[in-house]
Structures are given as structure tokens and as C-alpha cells.
Amino acid sequence: MIALLALGALPVAAQVGTASPAESEPPAKAPLPAQIQAAKKVFISNAGGELKNWFTGGPYRLYNQFYAAMKDWGRYELVSTPAEADLIFEIHASGLYLSEQEEIPKFELAIYDPRTHVVLWALAERLDLALLRGHRDENFDRGMNRLMARVKELVQPAAPAATSAKPSPREAGTP
């Protein structure tokens, strides 16, 4: 009886493993919440975290470095209160605890709508593991750079590729 049930499942299992080319295409890109691209002013919130004392720069290094990176980018005006903001960027650090000597740190960024308090988007960036403080600091900086690159990619998506079609003589300015 068990053998018959197992044989009966074979056609279903065989069908699950085969996909037509149309089914294997990635889904269409979902829309980005409009507030993220329309926003002009951002409040940066420090949600703290638990990175122990493994990095130089003290307990506020993540907030300070993220704030400086956002300011250098210049895409948004950084404001001092949530009431002034179109978006709230909440930065947070956490870590996957392995032992007293090992933890895999992670930066987490949540983008909130200050009016509804809804999370519009969230990003996370895991740092590479390192034993020496100097290497951990380098990994911290690399992780911050990757997080900022992802924020920029989210806010300023890549422009569509130029077509290779030649312009007509009229478009090219030739009579």
C-alpha cells in the first residue's frame, strides 16, 4: 500500500520540477513606496544596538557615521525633529552572538512614514567577521558603504539603458 502511494506521487513530483520558460522569469519589479522618492526632508533616528565594544568610535559610531554619510550624499535635507520630516530613517545595530569572542554584527535600517508610523522599507547589512579590532573597523566601514550604496540604489534606481536605434535624420538635426 505504501509503495502504491509513493508511486502515485511520482507524476506530481515530476511536474513540480519542470517549469516552462515563462514560469522561470523573475516577477515584475514591485513599485517603491512613493514617499521614498518624493521626500525632501529626513530625520535620522538612533535605535541603538548591541555591538559590544568591538569597534573604535564608541557606542554612537553607527549613528554618527550613518548621519555623516547621509549628509555627504546630500539627497535629503536632514532635520532635527521627526515632526519636520517626510521620512524617518531608523538605524540600528544587532549581532548574531556566537561566543564571548565572536559575534557577526549587522546594520539594520528601517524607513518609516512619520505620519502613519508604517515601515515603508527595511534594509540590513551583515558585516564580515574579523578577530582583530583594526580589521573589524575596516569591516564596519565596508558595511556602512554597502548599506549606503543600497539606500542610494533604492532611492535613485539605475536609468534605463539607452537604445541602440539610430535617430532619424530629422531627430539628428539633418534637413
Backbone hydrogen bonds, N-H to C=O, Kabsch-Sander energy under -0.5 kcal/mol:
donor,donor_aa,acceptor,acceptor_aa,energy
5,L,1,M,-2.0
6,A,2,I,-2.4
7,L,3,A,-2.4
8,G,4,L,-2.1
9,A,5,L,-1.1
10,L,6,A,-0.5
10,L,7,L,-0.9
13,A,9,A,-2.5
14,A,10,L,-2.6
15,Q,11,P,-1.9
16,V,12,V,-2.0
17,G,13,A,-1.4
18,T,14,A,-0.6
18,T,15,Q,-0.7
19,A,17,G,-0.5
23,E,20,S,-0.7
24,S,20,S,-1.3
25,E,21,P,-0.5
25,E,22,A,-0.6
36,I,33,P,-1.6
37,Q,33,P,-0.7
38,A,34,A,-2.1
39,A,35,Q,-1.8
42,V,77,E,-2.8
43,F,87,L,-2.2
45,S,43,F,-0.6
45,S,89,F,-2.6
47,A,45,S,-0.8
47,A,91,I,-2.8
50,E,93,A,-1.0
54,W,51,L,-1.4
58,G,55,F,-0.5
61,R,58,G,-1.4
64,N,60,Y,-3.0
65,Q,61,R,-3.0
66,F,62,L,-2.5
67,Y,63,Y,-2.8
68,A,64,N,-2.3
69,A,65,Q,-2.2
70,M,66,F,-2.5
71,K,67,Y,-2.5
72,D,68,A,-2.7
73,W,69,A,-2.0
74,G,70,M,-1.9
77,E,40,K,-3.2
78,L,76,Y,-0.6
79,V,42,V,-2.5
79,V,77,E,-0.5
84,E,81,T,-1.0
85,A,82,P,-1.2
86,D,41,K,-2.3
87,L,41,K,-1.4
88,I,112,Y,-2.2
89,F,43,F,-2.6
90,E,88,I,-0.7
90,E,110,A,-3.3
91,I,45,S,-2.6
91,I,89,F,-0.7
92,H,108,E,-2.4
93,A,48,G,-2.2
94,S,106,K,-2.6
96,L,104,I,-2.4
97,Y,95,G,-0.9
98,L,102,E,-2.2
99,S,102,E,-2.5
104,I,96,L,-2.2
106,K,94,S,-3.1
107,F,125,E,-2.9
108,E,92,H,-3.3
109,L,123,L,-3.1
110,A,90,E,-2.4
111,I,121,W,-3.2
112,Y,88,I,-3.2
112,Y,110,A,-0.6
113,D,118,V,-2.1
117,H,113,D,-2.7
120,L,111,I,-3.4
120,L,118,V,-0.6
121,W,111,I,-1.3
123,L,109,L,-2.9
125,E,107,F,-2.8
127,L,105,P,-2.9
136,R,132,L,-2.4
137,D,133,R,-2.7
138,E,134,G,-1.8
139,N,135,H,-2.5
140,F,136,R,-2.3
141,D,137,D,-2.2
142,R,138,E,-2.4
143,G,139,N,-2.7
144,M,140,F,-2.4
145,N,141,D,-2.4
146,R,142,R,-2.5
147,L,143,G,-2.4
148,M,144,M,-2.6
149,A,145,N,-2.2
150,R,146,R,-2.0
151,V,147,L,-2.1
152,K,148,M,-2.7
153,E,149,A,-2.3
154,L,150,R,-2.0
155,V,151,V,-2.5
156,Q,152,K,-3.2
172,A,168,S,-2.3
173,G,170,R,-1.0
174,T,169,P,-2.7
